[in-house]
C-alpha cells in the first residue's frame, strides 16, 4: 500500500510493507525540487534513519533496477579526466 500527498514544498509518498512477515517499517519518500529524502524508523537502533539523494541519483537508481550487473555512465555525462 502507498499514499501520495502533495505538500507546499514536496510530494510525499509513504510506502507500507503489507507482505508476509517479517514486515519492514514504513518508508517515507519526500521529493523536493533539489533533493529526495528516504526516511525509515530503525527499530533496533530506536531512531529515524534518513538518506538524501539528488534527483539525478534517483533517476540512476530507477534505471539501475532494469540493468544487468556492471558499471555504467549516463549518456552525455562528463567523463572523469
Number of C-alpha atoms within 10 A of each C-alpha: 9 12 10 13 11 11 10 7 10 15 15 19 17 18 16 15 15 12 9 6 7 8 10 14 14 16 18 20 21 21 20 16 10 9 15 21 17 17 18 18 16 13 10 6 8 8 10 10 12 14 10 15 14 15 16 13 13 15 11 14 11 11 11 14 9 8 10 7 8 6 7 9 9 10 6 6 7 8 7 4 3
